[in-house]
Amino acid sequence: MLNAVAAKAGWGTPAPKGVFRGLAQMKAFNSFVAACAEISVSGGNRVKVHRIVCATDPGYAVNPAQIERQVAGSFVYGLSAVFNQECTVRNGRMEQTNFSSYDSMRIAQMPKVEAIIMPSGGFWGGVGEPTICVAAPAVLNAFFAATGKRIRSFPLKNHGITMV
């Protein structure tokens, strides 16, 4: 799976000038997933996510077209979380009560997502949630490749890093 992502993303070949790649893989929700994020960084703290190549092995794939859509949508959740979202409590109450205070990424910020569906059979796994889990590490590994800085907590807005 990781090899399929790396091959499709062009890992091992030079990225376009100013673009950096990061890889991540894991097992989540009984599925195996991997992702490669391609980002650029301007001004040291403005990140543009250009492209994400991802693969998922959910065991059985009943509707591959729907799985591709769920995988793409999962990156909205994963990228929103890594850059902006957090839940804070003040005076015993949640401060984020709706989307006006729990910020999601905008359509213009959405990268191109290329999904590889690799059903191996023999088990039933999730298809939307698992790839949420590789969004942050893939982006943070690419950020390290671009800047040499390891960020180990998020949201990135708390580090002065924004998504453009």
C-alpha positions as CSV (number, residue, x, y, z in Angstrom):
1,M,0.0,0.0,0.0
2,L,2.7,2.5,1.0
3,N,4.6,1.4,-2.2
4,A,1.6,2.1,-4.3
5,V,1.2,5.6,-2.8
6,A,4.9,6.3,-3.2
7,A,4.9,5.2,-6.8
8,K,1.8,7.2,-7.8
9,A,3.1,10.3,-6.0
10,G,6.4,10.1,-7.7
11,W,8.4,9.5,-4.5
12,G,12.0,9.1,-5.3
13,T,11.8,11.5,-8.2
14,P,12.2,15.3,-7.8
15,A,9.1,17.1,-6.7
16,P,8.2,20.3,-8.6
17,K,10.3,23.3,-7.5
18,G,9.2,24.5,-4.0
19,V,7.0,21.5,-3.4
20,F,7.8,19.0,-0.6
21,R,6.4,15.5,0.1
22,G,5.5,13.7,3.3
23,L,4.4,10.1,3.8
24,A,2.3,8.4,6.4
25,Q,0.6,5.0,6.9
26,M,-1.4,3.2,9.6
27,K,-4.2,0.8,10.3
28,A,-7.4,2.4,11.6
29,F,-11.0,1.2,11.7
30,N,-9.8,-2.2,10.6
31,S,-8.5,-0.8,7.3
32,F,-4.9,-0.2,6.1
33,V,-4.3,3.3,4.8
34,A,-1.3,5.4,3.4
35,A,-1.0,8.9,2.1
36,C,1.6,11.2,0.5
37,A,1.0,14.9,0.9
38,E,2.6,17.5,-1.4
39,I,2.9,21.0,0.1
40,S,4.6,24.3,-0.4
41,V,5.5,26.7,2.4
42,S,5.7,30.5,1.9
43,G,6.9,33.0,4.5
44,G,7.9,30.1,6.8
45,N,4.3,29.6,8.0
46,R,1.8,29.7,5.1
47,V,1.2,26.2,3.9
48,K,-0.5,25.2,0.6
49,V,-1.5,21.6,0.3
50,H,-1.4,20.9,-3.4
51,R,-2.1,17.2,-3.7
52,I,-2.7,14.1,-1.6
53,V,-2.2,10.6,-3.0
54,C,-3.8,8.0,-0.8
55,A,-4.5,4.3,-0.7
56,T,-6.9,2.3,1.4
57,D,-7.4,-1.4,1.9
58,P,-10.8,-1.9,3.5
59,G,-10.8,-5.7,2.9
60,Y,-13.8,-5.7,0.7
61,A,-14.8,-2.8,-1.6
62,V,-18.5,-3.0,-2.4
63,N,-18.7,0.4,-4.2
64,P,-15.2,1.7,-5.2
65,A,-16.6,4.9,-6.6
66,Q,-18.3,5.7,-3.3
67,I,-15.1,4.8,-1.4
68,E,-13.1,7.3,-3.5
69,R,-15.6,10.0,-2.5
70,Q,-15.5,9.1,1.1
71,V,-11.7,9.1,1.1
72,A,-11.6,12.6,-0.5
73,G,-14.1,13.9,2.0
74,S,-12.1,12.4,4.9
75,F,-9.2,14.8,4.0
76,V,-11.5,17.7,4.5
77,Y,-11.9,16.5,8.1
78,G,-8.2,15.6,8.6
79,L,-6.8,18.8,7.1
80,S,-9.3,21.0,9.0
81,A,-8.3,19.3,12.2
82,V,-4.5,19.6,11.7
83,F,-4.7,23.3,10.7
84,N,-7.6,24.8,12.6
85,Q,-9.9,22.7,14.8
86,E,-9.7,22.4,18.5
87,C,-12.2,22.1,21.4
88,T,-11.6,24.4,24.4
89,V,-13.4,24.7,27.6
90,R,-14.0,27.9,29.5
91,N,-15.9,28.1,32.8
92,G,-17.0,24.5,32.4
93,R,-18.5,25.0,28.9
94,M,-17.4,24.2,25.4
95,E,-16.4,27.4,23.5
96,Q,-16.9,25.9,20.1
97,T,-20.7,25.5,19.7
98,N,-21.2,25.6,15.9
99,F,-19.3,26.0,12.7
100,S,-18.9,29.7,13.3
101,S,-16.4,28.8,16.1
102,Y,-15.2,25.4,14.9
103,D,-13.5,26.3,11.6
104,S,-13.4,24.0,8.6
105,M,-11.2,24.4,5.5
106,R,-12.7,26.2,2.5
107,I,-13.3,24.8,-0.9
108,A,-10.4,26.9,-2.4
109,Q,-8.0,25.2,0.1
110,M,-9.0,21.7,-0.9
111,P,-6.1,19.8,-2.6
112,K,-6.4,17.4,-5.4
113,V,-7.0,13.9,-3.9
114,E,-6.0,10.8,-5.8
115,A,-7.4,7.7,-4.2
116,I,-6.1,4.1,-4.8
117,I,-8.5,1.4,-3.6
118,M,-6.7,-1.8,-2.9
119,P,-9.2,-4.4,-1.5
120,S,-7.4,-7.5,-0.4
121,G,-10.5,-9.3,0.9
122,G,-10.9,-11.4,4.0
123,F,-12.2,-8.6,6.3
124,W,-14.5,-5.6,6.5
125,G,-12.9,-2.3,7.3
126,G,-13.9,1.4,7.3
127,V,-13.5,3.6,4.3
128,G,-14.2,7.2,5.3
129,E,-12.6,7.5,8.8
130,P,-9.3,5.7,8.3
131,T,-7.8,8.2,5.9
132,I,-8.6,11.1,8.3
133,C,-5.8,9.6,10.4
134,V,-3.0,10.0,7.8
135,A,-3.8,13.6,6.8
136,A,-1.9,15.2,9.8
137,P,1.2,13.0,9.7
138,A,1.6,13.2,5.9
139,V,1.3,17.0,6.0
140,L,3.6,17.4,9.1
141,N,6.2,15.1,7.5
142,A,6.1,17.3,4.3
143,F,6.3,20.4,6.5
144,F,9.5,19.0,8.1
145,A,10.9,18.3,4.7
146,A,10.2,21.9,3.7
147,T,11.4,23.7,6.9
148,G,13.4,21.3,9.0
149,K,10.9,21.9,11.9
150,R,9.1,19.1,13.6
151,I,5.7,20.0,14.8
152,R,4.2,17.5,17.2
153,S,1.0,19.1,18.3
154,F,-1.9,20.7,16.5
155,P,-3.9,22.6,15.5
156,L,-1.2,24.3,13.5
157,K,-2.8,27.7,14.0
158,N,-1.5,27.5,17.6
159,H,2.0,27.5,16.1
160,G,1.3,30.5,13.8
161,I,1.0,28.2,10.8
162,T,-1.9,28.8,8.4
163,M,-3.4,27.0,5.4
164,V,-3.7,28.9,2.2
